[in-house]
Amino acid sequence: MAKTLDEARKKLDDEYGQVRRHLQKIHDALDKVEKAGPEDDLHGLLNDLEKTVKETRDGGVIGSGANGHRRALKEYLELKEGR
């Protein structure tokens, strides 16, 4: 847990950056679905998209995804409000 508002803000910015970087993976997976034709495996492509979104939201093997951002935001706001 961060001890100062500056530390909490740095953690919040780091978590935000991680999520933003993973958004490109979502865009790439969605592009594959959008470009798919009648002979492509839509089920498989949608499954890949779903896995990518879940990993971005919940985190993967390394990292905590948007959940980490939620925790960092909560901590930052509590320090900012003096709680």
Steps between C-alpha positions, in 0.01 A plus 500: 500500500627843406590730787475831318268650243789522252578128540134415457478717187808334352348156560169616351678633189698175466188285524317725255786472252498121523130484422535747212779291347279191513220683321699466177473122536122536522497719189712244313272213599191701404653589163542128427130445574396795285716388207383139516311359207240226466767229489684617814451353847290774660450297817873465547566865423231612744639263761845659454345846535320395817822358650686820414234718664495276809879516532494879469225524761617235747871473429706210383794303628687823573305808597156576625326660203230758560450354848838643595392837368180483704697430819755773423221749428325417827824541696581827325154647559507400866834673549385801299188534714701450819344171610 
